Amino acid sequence: MADSKVQPRMGNTGFIIFLALLSAFVPLSTDLYLPALPDMTKFFAVPEIVMNLTLILFFVFYSIATLFWGPLSDRYGRRPILLIGLTLYMLASILCGIATNAYEIIIFRVLQAIGGGVATTVATAVIKDVFVGRKQETTLAIVQSMVVISPAIAPVIGSLLLTFISWRGIFFAQALLGLSVIYGSIIFKETHQAENGTTSIIRSFGRLGALLLNPGFTALLVTFSLMSIVSLSYISSSSYIFQDTFHLSSRMFSLFFSFNALGMLLGPLVYIPLSKYIDRFKIIYASFGISIIAGVLVLVFGQMSPIAFAITQFPATLASSAIRPPGTYLVLKQEENDNGSASALYSAGGTIFGSVGMVIVSIAEATPIAAIAWINIIIGASCAVLLWLSLTFLKKKITV
């Protein structure tokens, strides 16, 4: 880290924790209230698909918002944009907590998504501002390994909160999370010099299109964003699978969910030492293969019991998580400038494709386990083919 970019009021450890909290906004904004989804569905007396819109639309608008926050952070700097977005997130969380019907929840979750969209985009851009080369890749892995702790502990915390308070308190907890990260943004030292005032906002947003015209960037963006379908389809359907299909309590659901979230934690941690000795592309292809194998296992054994489903899904969770550090590094490596815009497109790509996975499992609510299995198989195979095609036909246009 260059001396001029050291965080004097945070320190290096505090800086990494701050980046991890920012990167964890999506899982914390979803997984914390996952145990409450079935109860909220009954409380408001609405169909399951209506309450699932609080998840689906969150990811849709989150992805749209990142496309705005990224270029704005390139033009005005990371810190002021963070403060604006996180303040909106905190206020929207409070509104969710006082909502009187399911449709208000949906609207306020959209506002939450718009505000929270600033977090992941800016966190990734800041890492690229500060670190280079392998240090950048390992920092991404470290931050993402810390990030995936949140899916492991968030449902547990959520289910514990539900024993003392109603689902409304969970949204107030999210507001407190927003407040804590706002404080971090206040003491955060800017890592990106704002653009010259003569640069128009339209020109800043135009960089998104310019990036998409880079064939290497776009090919890898699509390939690695597709894997979000695997993780987010599981996240959005897990509470219904464990609580409605297998008839477990919200607390037992949180324990099973935490087991699979352990795979999210181990993925980046496994990748770091392996990448010292094994080419990153071999690890990536192996991860795609593991996702396919896991899908077959879920299809054959997953419906037998909650334990069987959790164990057979675990390899797919591990594989999709292990791909994140090299995938993020390779996508951002294709563009050495416009860090905010590149990070925005990468965040948007993952959430857009992830939302597709959530819609698929919502439509297939009668057979969610089979849907998860086929998603693992089809996405794993598709990503392997897309990566091979990209490296074969765009070899001279892809920076590794």
Disulfide bonds with the S-S distance in Angstrom:
none
